[in-house]
Amino acid sequence: MSERNRSLTTRCAEFIFLRLRPLTRWLYRMQGTGLPRIAELVRKAVARYSLKTGCAREIWIYDFCDHAAFCCDLSEHMGGQIFFRGSYSEGQLPLLAELLPTDGVFVDVRANHGEFSICAASFMPKGVVYSYEPMEGNIIKLRNNIKRNGFDSIKLYEFGLSDANKENVPIYTREPLKNALTLA
């Protein structure tokens, strides 16, 4: 496939996925009806398509936690959940909004792509967020999400934390760790 056709295919896929998003978000909210299963089938089909073709893997949304930008990798479980459902940790994010003071401090250990970090920063305009993430692929995605939102209040630390006082703390992943830090 030529680069021009690939770009057109990606744009078409993005257009379709963005049109499916409001429908799947509604379907996921219809608990007890069986409709969330349809939304989940859509999410999984899009993940397979994105992984297989490489088209429309990463799509930016601009209504994350009401008004933040977030890059969703549709080929991954978490990215697909955030895109099609609205969040991965749906019950916990509204609780953050209630509990965090506007000038608070929030620590996100194993920040992943930054779901909690981005939400916490958007809820705390005068606060500080400390994000810890050891995996290079996640660090890149988290850094992009921080940059797109212009959150200077998020301090990203590119290592993991542990309560074990030893050099090699196991983290189970397919991706090699950048580095790790243990606290005694």
C-alpha positions in Angstrom: 0.0 0.0 0.0 1.4 3.4 -0.9 2.1 6.0 1.8 -0.7 8.2 0.4 -3.2 5.4 0.4 -2.1 4.3 3.9 -2.6 7.9 5.1 -6.0 8.0 3.6 -6.9 4.7 5.1 -5.7 5.9 8.5 -7.8 9.1 8.2 -10.9 7.1 7.2 -10.4 4.7 10.1 -10.0 7.6 12.5 -13.1 9.3 11.2 -15.1 6.1 11.7 -13.7 5.4 15.1 -14.4 8.9 16.3 -18.0 8.5 15.1 -18.4 5.2 16.9 -17.0 6.7 20.2 -20.2 8.5 21.4 -22.3 5.4 20.6 -19.9 3.0 22.5 -19.8 5.5 25.5 -23.6 5.4 25.6 -23.7 1.6 25.3 -21.2 1.1 28.1 -23.5 3.1 30.4 -26.5 0.9 29.8 -25.6 -1.6 32.6 -27.9 -4.6 33.0 -29.1 -4.5 29.4 -26.4 -6.5 27.5 -25.5 -3.3 25.5 -22.1 -2.9 27.1 -21.2 -6.3 25.5 -21.8 -4.7 22.1 -19.5 -1.8 23.0 -16.8 -4.2 24.1 -17.1 -6.2 20.9 -16.5 -2.9 19.0 -13.5 -2.0 21.1 -11.9 -5.4 20.6 -12.6 -5.4 16.8 -11.0 -1.9 16.6 -8.0 -3.1 18.6 -7.5 -6.1 16.3 -7.8 -3.9 13.2 -5.4 -1.3 14.6 -2.9 -3.9 15.6 -3.1 -5.8 12.3 -3.0 -2.8 10.0 -1.2 -0.2 12.1 -3.9 2.3 11.0 -5.3 4.7 13.5 -3.5 3.2 16.4 -3.2 6.4 18.3 -6.0 8.9 18.3 -6.2 12.1 20.4 -9.3 12.9 22.4 -9.9 16.3 23.9 -12.7 15.6 26.5 -10.7 13.4 28.9 -11.7 14.2 32.4 -14.0 16.8 30.9 -11.4 19.0 29.2 -8.0 17.4 29.0 -6.3 15.9 25.9 -5.3 12.2 25.9 -3.6 10.0 23.3 -5.4 6.7 23.1 -3.5 3.7 21.6 -6.5 1.7 20.3 -4.5 -1.4 19.8 -4.0 -1.6 23.6 -6.6 -2.6 26.2 -6.2 0.6 28.4 -6.1 3.0 25.4 -9.1 1.4 23.9 -11.0 1.6 27.2 -10.2 5.3 27.6 -11.2 6.0 24.0 -14.4 4.0 23.8 -15.5 4.1 27.4 -14.2 7.5 28.5 -11.8 6.1 31.1 -10.1 2.9 32.2 -10.7 3.6 35.9 -14.1 5.0 35.6 -15.3 4.8 39.2 -12.1 6.2 40.7 -11.7 9.4 38.6 -14.8 11.1 39.8 -13.7 10.4 43.4 -10.4 12.1 42.6 -12.3 15.2 41.5 -14.1 15.2 44.8 -11.1 14.5 47.1 -8.3 16.6 45.5 -7.9 20.2 46.6 -7.1 22.6 43.9 -3.6 23.1 45.5 -3.0 19.5 46.5 -0.2 17.0 45.9 -0.9 13.7 44.1 1.5 10.8 43.7 1.0 8.4 40.8 3.2 5.3 41.1 3.2 3.2 37.9 1.6 6.0 36.0 1.4 4.1 32.7 0.0 6.5 30.0 -1.0 9.0 32.7 -4.8 8.4 33.2 -4.6 9.4 36.9 -1.7 12.0 36.4 -3.6 13.9 33.7 -6.9 13.9 35.6 -5.2 14.9 38.9 -3.4 17.8 37.1 -6.6 18.9 35.5 -8.4 18.8 38.9 -5.6 20.7 40.7 -4.7 23.8 38.8 -2.5 25.0 41.7 -1.3 21.6 42.7 1.6 19.2 41.9 1.5 15.7 40.5 4.5 13.3 40.9 4.4 10.6 38.3 6.6 7.5 38.4 6.9 5.2 35.4 9.7 2.7 34.6 8.7 1.5 31.2 10.1 3.3 28.1 7.0 2.9 25.9 4.7 4.2 28.7 7.1 7.1 29.5 6.9 8.3 25.9 3.1 8.2 25.9 2.9 9.9 29.3 5.4 12.6 28.3 3.3 13.2 25.1 0.1 13.5 27.2 1.7 15.9 29.6 3.1 18.0 26.8 -0.1 18.2 24.8 -1.9 19.5 27.9 0.9 21.9 28.9 0.9 20.5 32.5 4.0 22.0 34.1 2.7 20.8 37.4 3.4 17.1 36.5 6.8 16.0 37.6 7.7 12.8 35.7 10.3 10.4 37.2 11.4 7.7 34.8 11.9 4.9 37.2 9.8 2.6 39.3 9.4 2.5 43.1 9.3 -0.4 45.5 9.2 -1.1 49.2 11.8 -3.9 48.8 15.4 -2.9 49.5 17.1 -4.8 46.7 18.4 -4.2 43.2 16.2 -6.2 41.0 12.5 -6.0 41.9 10.4 -8.0 39.4 8.1 -6.1 37.1 6.2 -8.4 34.8 6.1 -7.0 31.3 7.1 -7.7 27.7 9.1 -4.4 27.6 12.5 -4.0 29.2 12.7 -1.6 32.1 14.6 1.7 31.7 15.7 1.7 35.4 14.3 1.2 38.9 14.6 2.7 42.3 13.9 1.0 45.6 13.1 2.8 48.8 13.9 1.2 52.2 
